[in-house]
Amino acid sequence: MQIGYMVWRIGEILDPYQQLEWLAKNGFDAAGIHAAAGKPGIWQGVAPEADAYARRRLREAWRPFNSREVHAPIRLIASARTTPAEMTEFSQVLEFAGDIGADVVTIHGAAPKPPDDAGRFDRILTALNASAQELKIRIGIETTSGFDAFISRSWNQIGFTFDLGHMYLPGARLTDPAAMIPPLIQRLGAKIFNIHLHDVDEISDHTEIGAGCVDFAGFFEALKQIKYDGAICLELNPARVAPEGILRSAACIRNLINCRI
């Protein structure tokens, strides 16, 4: 498993290229970046419409990493209700990801529910799968429910970006996440392409590892049982986690990876 971090903001560092340099210097194996410009003074990514110079800088900046992720804008959701305009945006994100050498693109997704058009859902995901196959990248759907709708089709380029922390939020409707998540990991198996990791406390999520209620030990036992060998991408809110907390979180995850089950 490779330990990574989602570029957002690190301390006072906003420039995404400087953030990637900081990650490389501190021994991270993987890196992710938002396909969005961000908010001035708060966080920063790289928008898909970035010019050739910015793309070249990004390719160079994340060359040291073994795994590279692009996170599609959070407001875009792959579902039966995805509009043609949103499909155009997805295409732009996928083209951007392919051009800069990403391995996986994370896209939020929602399985169809009545009165959604299941046929339209199938056509939209089939189109995304075809685009990803052409660009030789994989799509990790980030969702907390409806997993079967995404694994019941033959979409070879579509799997999951499993966000453990989000599974602990009320919207996931898990009465006992620590007990229910390991069997889910077993069921998804090789369809888990990527993982997002953060802790959750009584007030907020995207907190430092070990500061909340998430059962990381049980989760990593499940990952080892399915022989997961992909990226573990830390997603920590820079307003809540200082650079030292990022490094502590990485060390904690490294210990869990190295711990024998």
ZISULTA-V430554 format. One line per field, one symbol per residue. burial: b if it has 16 or more other ideal C-beta (glycine too) atoms within 10 Angstrom, else e. Layout:
# ZISULTA-V430554
burial: ???
This chain:
# ZISULTA-V430554
burial: bbbbbbbbbbeebbebbebbebbbeeebbbbbbbbbbbeeeebbbbbbebeeeebebbeebbeebebbbbbbbeebbbbbebeeebbebbeebbebbbbbebbbbbbbbbbbeeeeeeeebbebbeebbebbeebebbbbbbbbeebebbbeeebebbbbbbbbbbbbeeebebeebeeebbeebeebeebbbbbbbbbbeeeebbbbbebbebbbeebbebbbebebebbbbbbbebebbeeebbebbbebbeebeeeee
